[in-house]
Amino acid sequence: MRGVETRIQEIRHKIFREVARMAYHTEWPVDKRIEELPYKIIPGEVGNFRNDVFLERAIVGERLRLAMGLPCRSAAEHAPLSDNIEAADRPETYYTPPLINVIKFACNACHEKRVFITDACEGCLAHPCVEVCPKDAVRLDRTYGRSYIEEEKCIKCGKCASVCAYHAIVVQERPCAAACGMDAIGSDANGKADIDYEKCVSCGMCLVNCPFGAIADKSQIFQVIRAIQSGERVYAAVAPAFVGQFGPKVTPGRLRAAMKQLGFADVFEVAVGADLCATQEAIDFVEEVPEKLPFMGTSCCPAWSVMAKKLFPEYANCISMALTPMTLTARLIKSEHKNARVVFIGPCAAKKLEAMRTDIRSDVDFVLTFEEMAGIFDAKHVDIEHIEEDPEGVNDASEDGRNFAVAGGVARSVVDVIHEKYPDKEIRVVNAEGLRECRRMMTLAKAGKYNGYLLEGMACPGGCVAGAGTMQPIKKSQAAVGLYAAQAKHKTSNETEHVKELQKLVD
């Protein structure tokens, strides 16, 4: 639903804006303010989005807690919203699992999967729905002139729907579960959506596909603002997918100016780290495939790499050990600026948990999404579309590095680096978008179909521009990234000035 301003997007934006305002107004007692906010966000006596205004406020309350980085609670808990609010000021509690949460009393308890015949059925003479059913579950009722399904026999295969000339048969799946490439969403005892965190890789696709807004992730909006207010030197590392996310008039120079107006010490493009990552993966691929490894998978998408290691543990070493663009950019910033704190700002929910790994935690201090960042701009009334451009110029990133944001861009970057050094070397590539396709790709690789290949995996269909924290239509974002990438001074990743520092950053 990216690019469509639904009621869910509206309420999420209000939540992020109000949490940011609460952080900026240090004179407001946080425990008192969070209790007041549901009444501000959902005013009056009649529900705006649901039939029950009290239910709406309860859901908003849990969203506020999650946006503060606090745990989600069940309806059975009677503690005030401000319960354990002091944890929001303790860094060690940031993004503690689970990151993705189902607010149970917001869940519609959708059917996991059902097949049903609508009023569009014409009771046709051919009735192919009856003929193709492997369980004899579809019948033709001559009295009413339409087909019907015997539920106890139906195995929900959907064959009847596929042959209906009138498209009168509907196969309906729970949207969050259908979007989950890990099959991590089932039902609890009450029919509500339930996440199996042993399977979940925090890609966030369930979050953006739930039509009831019942799934939300945690945020660090409050903590980032407080870090800036405390006088720390906080640097923004902005992912390549940022282009166009804040509106068509927002140039990179305007974004940089707006970030500095908020108090950020400086802004770096993570495309710089993408160049370093592509160079490192190119070196590793040439050295290891196929002599040491049958194939190599890219490393930059944490949801894809975690999925591959969870479901195909025997091939975990085939996923590149190269540091991700986020981590390499953070290390570059901290190598140049003593006592710097780094905020990764990007499209991805999974990056939040990547930053909490023990080997990454000292590099990346905070993670925000573009959507959360928009709430901060709104809270401070920053007119990002008309602000004067920052004159300091653009980071030295390549066209390939900036194209990391689009599906296929990572593999292309790695191949281009290899061809710079070995122009006659043939590199075979396969890429997959969405975790279901990634799983299929790994299954074929396991079967030996991709020996000698470079595998690019992207958890989000379309690439990073389709991440859970994005706001714009995917195709539009892909085009915007391509236009901006074409303006780079360098074509391939190994031509940039920072590549010479790669070894120092990975040691």
BELMO-V38869 format. One record per residue. N is the residue number from 1. SS is DSSP state (hx for helix, st for strand, lp for the rest). PSI is psi in whole degrees, -180 to 180 (* if undefined). D_LAST is the distance of its C-alpha to the last C-alpha in Angstrom with 1 decimal. Layout:
n->(N | N)
ss->(SS | SS)
psi->(PSI | PSI)
d_last->(D_LAST | D_LAST)
//
This chain:
n->(1 | 2 | 3 | 4 | 5 | 6 | 7 | 8 | 9 | 10 | 11 | 12 | 13 | 14 | 15 | 16 | 17 | 18 | 19 | 20 | 21 | 22 | 23 | 24 | 25 | 26 | 27 | 28 | 29 | 30 | 31 | 32 | 33 | 34 | 35 | 36 | 37 | 38 | 39 | 40 | 41 | 42 | 43 | 44 | 45 | 46 | 47 | 48 | 49 | 50 | 51 | 52 | 53 | 54 | 55 | 56 | 57 | 58 | 59 | 60 | 61 | 62 | 63 | 64 | 65 | 66 | 67 | 68 | 69 | 70 | 71 | 72 | 73 | 74 | 75 | 76 | 77 | 78 | 79 | 80 | 81 | 82 | 83 | 84 | 85 | 86 | 87 | 88 | 89 | 90 | 91 | 92 | 93 | 94 | 95 | 96 | 97 | 98 | 99 | 100 | 101 | 102 | 103 | 104 | 105 | 106 | 107 | 108 | 109 | 110 | 111 | 112 | 113 | 114 | 115 | 116 | 117 | 118 | 119 | 120 | 121 | 122 | 123 | 124 | 125 | 126 | 127 | 128 | 129 | 130 | 131 | 132 | 133 | 134 | 135 | 136 | 137 | 138 | 139 | 140 | 141 | 142 | 143 | 144 | 145 | 146 | 147 | 148 | 149 | 150 | 151 | 152 | 153 | 154 | 155 | 156 | 157 | 158 | 159 | 160 | 161 | 162 | 163 | 164 | 165 | 166 | 167 | 168 | 169 | 170 | 171 | 172 | 173 | 174 | 175 | 176 | 177 | 178 | 179 | 180 | 181 | 182 | 183 | 184 | 185 | 186 | 187 | 188 | 189 | 190 | 191 | 192 | 193 | 194 | 195 | 196 | 197 | 198 | 199 | 200 | 201 | 202 | 203 | 204 | 205 | 206 | 207 | 208 | 209 | 210 | 211 | 212 | 213 | 214 | 215 | 216 | 217 | 218 | 219 | 220 | 221 | 222 | 223 | 224 | 225 | 226 | 227 | 228 | 229 | 230 | 231 | 232 | 233 | 234 | 235 | 236 | 237 | 238 | 239 | 240 | 241 | 242 | 243 | 244 | 245 | 246 | 247 | 248 | 249 | 250 | 251 | 252 | 253 | 254 | 255 | 256 | 257 | 258 | 259 | 260 | 261 | 262 | 263 | 264 | 265 | 266 | 267 | 268 | 269 | 270 | 271 | 272 | 273 | 274 | 275 | 276 | 277 | 278 | 279 | 280 | 281 | 282 | 283 | 284 | 285 | 286 | 287 | 288 | 289 | 290 | 291 | 292 | 293 | 294 | 295 | 296 | 297 | 298 | 299 | 300 | 301 | 302 | 303 | 304 | 305 | 306 | 307 | 308 | 309 | 310 | 311 | 312 | 313 | 314 | 315 | 316 | 317 | 318 | 319 | 320 | 321 | 322 | 323 | 324 | 325 | 326 | 327 | 328 | 329 | 330 | 331 | 332 | 333 | 334 | 335 | 336 | 337 | 338 | 339 | 340 | 341 | 342 | 343 | 344 | 345 | 346 | 347 | 348 | 349 | 350 | 351 | 352 | 353 | 354 | 355 | 356 | 357 | 358 | 359 | 360 | 361 | 362 | 363 | 364 | 365 | 366 | 367 | 368 | 369 | 370 | 371 | 372 | 373 | 374 | 375 | 376 | 377 | 378 | 379 | 380 | 381 | 382 | 383 | 384 | 385 | 386 | 387 | 388 | 389 | 390 | 391 | 392 | 393 | 394 | 395 | 396 | 397 | 398 | 399 | 400 | 401 | 402 | 403 | 404 | 405 | 406 | 407 | 408 | 409 | 410 | 411 | 412 | 413 | 414 | 415 | 416 | 417 | 418 | 419 | 420 | 421 | 422 | 423 | 424 | 425 | 426 | 427 | 428 | 429 | 430 | 431 | 432 | 433 | 434 | 435 | 436 | 437 | 438 | 439 | 440 | 441 | 442 | 443 | 444 | 445 | 446 | 447 | 448 | 449 | 450 | 451 | 452 | 453 | 454 | 455 | 456 | 457 | 458 | 459 | 460 | 461 | 462 | 463 | 464 | 465 | 466 | 467 | 468 | 469 | 470 | 471 | 472 | 473 | 474 | 475 | 476 | 477 | 478 | 479 | 480 | 481 | 482 | 483 | 484 | 485 | 486 | 487 | 488 | 489 | 490 | 491 | 492 | 493 | 494 | 495 | 496 | 497 | 498 | 499 | 500 | 501 | 502 | 503 | 504 | 505 | 506 | 507)
ss->(lp | lp | lp | lp | lp | lp | hx | hx | hx | hx | hx | hx | hx | hx | hx | hx | hx | hx | hx | hx | hx | hx | hx | hx | lp | lp | lp | lp | lp | hx | hx | hx | hx | hx | hx | hx | hx | hx | hx | hx | hx | lp | lp | lp | lp | lp | lp | lp | lp | lp | lp | lp | hx | hx | hx | hx | hx | hx | hx | hx | hx | hx | hx | hx | hx | hx | hx | lp | lp | lp | lp | lp | lp | lp | lp | lp | lp | lp | lp | lp | lp | lp | lp | lp | hx | hx | hx | hx | hx | lp | hx | hx | hx | lp | lp | lp | lp | lp | lp | st | st | st | lp | hx | hx | hx | lp | lp | lp | lp | lp | lp | st | st | st | st | st | lp | lp | lp | lp | lp | lp | lp | lp | lp | lp | hx | hx | hx | hx | hx | lp | lp | lp | lp | lp | st | st | st | st | lp | lp | lp | lp | st | st | st | st | lp | lp | lp | lp | lp | lp | lp | lp | lp | hx | hx | hx | hx | hx | lp | lp | lp | lp | lp | st | st | st | st | st | lp | hx | hx | hx | hx | hx | lp | lp | lp | lp | lp | st | st | st | lp | lp | lp | lp | lp | st | st | st | lp | lp | lp | lp | lp | lp | lp | lp | lp | hx | hx | hx | hx | hx | lp | lp | lp | lp | lp | st | st | st | lp | lp | lp | hx | hx | hx | hx | hx | hx | hx | hx | hx | lp | lp | lp | lp | st | st | st | st | st | lp | hx | hx | hx | lp | lp | lp | lp | lp | lp | lp | lp | lp | hx | hx | hx | hx | hx | hx | hx | hx | hx | hx | lp | lp | lp | lp | st | st | st | st | lp | hx | hx | hx | hx | hx | hx | hx | hx | hx | hx | hx | hx | hx | hx | hx | hx | hx | hx | st | lp | lp | lp | st | lp | lp | st | st | lp | lp | lp | lp | hx | hx | hx | hx | hx | hx | hx | hx | hx | hx | lp | hx | hx | hx | hx | hx | hx | st | lp | lp | lp | lp | lp | hx | hx | hx | hx | hx | hx | hx | hx | hx | hx | hx | hx | lp | lp | lp | lp | st | st | st | st | st | st | lp | lp | lp | hx | hx | hx | hx | hx | lp | lp | lp | lp | lp | lp | lp | lp | lp | lp | lp | st | st | st | st | hx | hx | hx | hx | hx | hx | hx | hx | hx | hx | lp | lp | lp | lp | lp | lp | lp | lp | lp | lp | lp | lp | lp | lp | lp | lp | lp | lp | st | hx | hx | hx | hx | hx | hx | hx | lp | lp | lp | hx | hx | hx | hx | hx | hx | hx | hx | hx | hx | hx | hx | hx | lp | lp | lp | lp | lp | lp | st | st | st | st | st | st | lp | hx | hx | hx | hx | hx | hx | hx | hx | hx | hx | hx | hx | lp | lp | lp | lp | lp | lp | st | st | st | st | st | st | lp | lp | lp | lp | lp | hx | hx | hx | lp | lp | lp | lp | lp | lp | lp | hx | hx | hx | hx | hx | hx | hx | hx | hx | hx | hx | hx | lp | lp | lp | lp | st | lp | lp | hx | hx | hx | lp | hx | hx | hx | hx | hx | hx | hx | hx | hx | hx | lp)
psi->(13 | 134 | -10 | 118 | 85 | 176 | -29 | -45 | -38 | -47 | -37 | -42 | -41 | -41 | -51 | -40 | -44 | -35 | -39 | -44 | -37 | -36 | -39 | -36 | 82 | -17 | -15 | 129 | 119 | -40 | -36 | -41 | -41 | -28 | -29 | -28 | -39 | -31 | -27 | -43 | -37 | 82 | 170 | -167 | -3 | 136 | 140 | -33 | -28 | 175 | -24 | 112 | -32 | -37 | -43 | -46 | -36 | -41 | -44 | -39 | -44 | -35 | -39 | -43 | -45 | -39 | -18 | -2 | 13 | 162 | 150 | 144 | 163 | 166 | -20 | -15 | 135 | 10 | 155 | 161 | -34 | 4 | 125 | 27 | -25 | -19 | -21 | -19 | 13 | 109 | -32 | -11 | -2 | 135 | 41 | 138 | 150 | 142 | -46 | 127 | 141 | 120 | 101 | -42 | 2 | -15 | 139 | -2 | 49 | 154 | 139 | -48 | 136 | 152 | 126 | 154 | 126 | 177 | -7 | -11 | 133 | 1 | 45 | 161 | -36 | -35 | 62 | -24 | -38 | -41 | -35 | -10 | 120 | -13 | 10 | 38 | -17 | 128 | 155 | 118 | 104 | -28 | -47 | -5 | 37 | 163 | 161 | 162 | 131 | 105 | -37 | -20 | -26 | 130 | 7 | 38 | -26 | 7 | -37 | -40 | -36 | -22 | -4 | 121 | -22 | 1 | 40 | -7 | 129 | 131 | 114 | 125 | 153 | 123 | -40 | -40 | -38 | -32 | -15 | 112 | -6 | 0 | 43 | -2 | 122 | -149 | 145 | -172 | -23 | 8 | 3 | 153 | 141 | 131 | 129 | 103 | -11 | -27 | -33 | 138 | 13 | 36 | -27 | 6 | -31 | -37 | -46 | -9 | -1 | 115 | -10 | 1 | 33 | -6 | 130 | 155 | 169 | 160 | 162 | 26 | -51 | -45 | -37 | -47 | -42 | -35 | -42 | -42 | -29 | -6 | 4 | 153 | 101 | 123 | 140 | 127 | 108 | 125 | 153 | -22 | 3 | -22 | 122 | -10 | -32 | 15 | 153 | -21 | -7 | 102 | 164 | -37 | -39 | -38 | -43 | -44 | -41 | -39 | -41 | -34 | -30 | -13 | 3 | 140 | -38 | 172 | 131 | 141 | 129 | -9 | -27 | -45 | -30 | -39 | -42 | -42 | -46 | -40 | -44 | -42 | -34 | -44 | -47 | -40 | -47 | -38 | -28 | -24 | 127 | 8 | -43 | -31 | 144 | -31 | 171 | 133 | 147 | 162 | -11 | -28 | 110 | -34 | -41 | -47 | -38 | -41 | -48 | -40 | -31 | -47 | -21 | 62 | -29 | -14 | 19 | -36 | -9 | -9 | 128 | 139 | 6 | 142 | 147 | 160 | -38 | -49 | -42 | -39 | -42 | -42 | -38 | -44 | -46 | -23 | -25 | -21 | 108 | 140 | 20 | 149 | 140 | 132 | 118 | 126 | 115 | -165 | -1 | 134 | -37 | -25 | -26 | -42 | -30 | -41 | -18 | -3 | 147 | -30 | -7 | -23 | -34 | -14 | -48 | 119 | -35 | 157 | 130 | 155 | 167 | -39 | -42 | -38 | -37 | -36 | -37 | -44 | -43 | -41 | -34 | 7 | 42 | 119 | 80 | -26 | -22 | 4 | 149 | 138 | 143 | 128 | 0 | -3 | -167 | 150 | 154 | 72 | 155 | 169 | -43 | -40 | -40 | -28 | 2 | -27 | -15 | 139 | 133 | -18 | -35 | -51 | -40 | -40 | -45 | -44 | -41 | -37 | -44 | -43 | -25 | -40 | -32 | 76 | -24 | -2 | 127 | 126 | 120 | 136 | 144 | 140 | 153 | 141 | 129 | 143 | -28 | -44 | -35 | -40 | -41 | -41 | -44 | -35 | -42 | -37 | -40 | -34 | 0 | 8 | -21 | 31 | 130 | 0 | 157 | 124 | 123 | 122 | 135 | 122 | -28 | 126 | 118 | -15 | -165 | -27 | -11 | 13 | 164 | -18 | 15 | 166 | -13 | 158 | 141 | -48 | -41 | -41 | -40 | -43 | -41 | -41 | -43 | -42 | -42 | -40 | -37 | -16 | -6 | 151 | -26 | 150 | -54 | 158 | -32 | 6 | -9 | 160 | -25 | -11 | -32 | -17 | 2 | -51 | -39 | -36 | -28 | -15 | *)
d_last->(41.5 | 39.1 | 41.2 | 44.3 | 45.1 | 46.4 | 47.5 | 44.2 | 42.2 | 44.7 | 44.3 | 40.5 | 40.5 | 42.9 | 40.8 | 37.7 | 39.8 | 41.6 | 38.5 | 37.1 | 40.5 | 40.6 | 37.2 | 38.5 | 41.9 | 40.9 | 44.6 | 45.1 | 44.9 | 42.3 | 44.1 | 47.4 | 46.0 | 44.3 | 47.7 | 49.4 | 47.1 | 48.4 | 51.8 | 50.6 | 48.7 | 51.5 | 54.7 | 58.3 | 60.0 | 59.4 | 56.1 | 54.6 | 52.4 | 54.0 | 57.5 | 56.6 | 55.5 | 54.5 | 52.3 | 50.6 | 49.9 | 48.6 | 46.1 | 45.1 | 44.6 | 42.1 | 40.3 | 40.2 | 38.7 | 36.0 | 35.3 | 34.8 | 32.3 | 35.0 | 36.1 | 38.8 | 42.1 | 45.0 | 48.5 | 49.7 | 47.8 | 50.0 | 47.7 | 47.5 | 44.9 | 43.5 | 42.9 | 39.6 | 39.0 | 37.4 | 34.3 | 33.5 | 32.5 | 30.2 | 26.5 | 25.9 | 28.6 | 27.2 | 27.0 | 27.9 | 29.0 | 31.2 | 30.0 | 32.8 | 36.3 | 39.8 | 42.4 | 45.0 | 48.1 | 46.9 | 46.7 | 49.6 | 49.5 | 49.6 | 50.7 | 47.8 | 49.6 | 53.2 | 55.5 | 58.7 | 61.4 | 62.2 | 65.5 | 64.7 | 65.9 | 69.1 | 70.2 | 70.2 | 72.2 | 69.3 | 67.3 | 64.3 | 62.5 | 65.0 | 64.8 | 61.0 | 60.4 | 59.4 | 60.8 | 64.0 | 62.8 | 64.0 | 67.8 | 70.1 | 72.5 | 75.6 | 77.1 | 74.5 | 73.5 | 69.7 | 67.2 | 65.7 | 63.1 | 63.8 | 60.7 | 61.0 | 60.7 | 58.1 | 54.6 | 53.2 | 52.3 | 53.3 | 55.3 | 58.4 | 56.5 | 55.2 | 58.8 | 60.6 | 62.1 | 62.5 | 59.0 | 60.9 | 58.6 | 55.5 | 52.4 | 50.8 | 47.5 | 45.9 | 43.7 | 40.6 | 40.7 | 41.4 | 38.3 | 36.1 | 34.4 | 33.6 | 37.2 | 36.1 | 39.2 | 42.5 | 45.4 | 46.1 | 49.6 | 50.9 | 49.7 | 46.9 | 43.5 | 41.1 | 37.4 | 36.0 | 32.6 | 31.6 | 31.8 | 30.9 | 27.6 | 28.5 | 28.9 | 31.8 | 34.3 | 36.9 | 36.6 | 37.6 | 40.2 | 42.2 | 45.5 | 46.3 | 43.1 | 42.8 | 39.1 | 36.7 | 33.1 | 31.8 | 30.8 | 29.2 | 31.6 | 33.1 | 29.9 | 28.4 | 31.7 | 32.0 | 28.5 | 29.7 | 33.0 | 31.6 | 30.3 | 26.6 | 24.7 | 24.1 | 22.5 | 23.4 | 21.0 | 23.7 | 23.3 | 24.8 | 27.8 | 29.1 | 31.5 | 35.1 | 34.3 | 36.0 | 39.0 | 39.9 | 40.4 | 37.0 | 35.1 | 31.4 | 32.8 | 35.1 | 32.4 | 30.3 | 33.5 | 34.4 | 31.0 | 31.4 | 34.9 | 33.6 | 31.6 | 28.1 | 26.4 | 25.3 | 24.6 | 21.7 | 22.0 | 19.5 | 20.5 | 17.9 | 15.2 | 17.3 | 17.1 | 13.3 | 13.7 | 16.6 | 15.0 | 12.1 | 15.0 | 17.2 | 15.0 | 14.7 | 18.4 | 19.6 | 17.9 | 18.9 | 22.1 | 24.7 | 23.9 | 21.6 | 22.2 | 25.6 | 24.2 | 21.1 | 21.4 | 19.6 | 17.3 | 18.3 | 21.4 | 20.8 | 24.5 | 24.5 | 21.5 | 22.8 | 26.2 | 25.1 | 23.4 | 26.5 | 29.2 | 27.7 | 25.7 | 26.2 | 24.3 | 21.4 | 19.0 | 20.5 | 19.0 | 15.9 | 12.6 | 11.3 | 10.7 | 14.1 | 15.4 | 16.2 | 12.8 | 11.3 | 14.4 | 14.3 | 10.9 | 12.4 | 15.6 | 14.3 | 12.5 | 15.9 | 18.2 | 18.2 | 19.6 | 19.5 | 20.3 | 19.6 | 22.1 | 21.5 | 24.9 | 25.6 | 27.9 | 26.4 | 27.4 | 24.8 | 22.0 | 23.6 | 22.7 | 19.3 | 18.6 | 20.0 | 17.7 | 16.3 | 12.6 | 13.5 | 16.3 | 14.5 | 13.4 | 16.8 | 19.9 | 22.7 | 23.7 | 27.0 | 28.8 | 30.8 | 33.9 | 33.0 | 32.2 | 35.6 | 37.2 | 35.6 | 37.0 | 40.3 | 40.4 | 40.0 | 42.4 | 39.9 | 41.7 | 38.6 | 40.8 | 42.6 | 40.3 | 39.8 | 36.8 | 33.9 | 34.2 | 30.6 | 29.8 | 27.2 | 23.5 | 22.5 | 22.0 | 23.4 | 26.3 | 24.3 | 21.7 | 24.6 | 26.2 | 23.6 | 26.1 | 28.7 | 29.1 | 28.2 | 26.1 | 22.7 | 23.8 | 25.6 | 22.5 | 20.6 | 23.8 | 24.3 | 21.0 | 21.9 | 25.4 | 24.3 | 23.1 | 25.4 | 28.5 | 30.6 | 28.2 | 29.7 | 27.4 | 29.2 | 28.3 | 29.7 | 29.1 | 30.5 | 31.4 | 32.2 | 31.2 | 34.5 | 33.7 | 30.1 | 31.6 | 34.1 | 31.5 | 29.6 | 32.9 | 33.7 | 30.3 | 31.0 | 34.4 | 32.9 | 34.0 | 30.6 | 29.3 | 27.2 | 26.8 | 24.2 | 25.1 | 24.7 | 25.6 | 26.7 | 28.3 | 30.6 | 33.3 | 32.7 | 29.0 | 27.4 | 30.5 | 32.3 | 30.2 | 32.1 | 31.5 | 33.0 | 36.5 | 37.6 | 39.1 | 36.5 | 38.1 | 38.6 | 34.9 | 33.8 | 36.2 | 35.0 | 31.3 | 32.5 | 34.5 | 31.8 | 29.3 | 31.8 | 31.9 | 28.3 | 28.1 | 25.9 | 26.5 | 23.3 | 19.8 | 18.4 | 21.0 | 19.7 | 18.6 | 15.2 | 14.0 | 13.2 | 10.5 | 8.7 | 6.1 | 5.6 | 5.7 | 3.8 | 0.0)
//
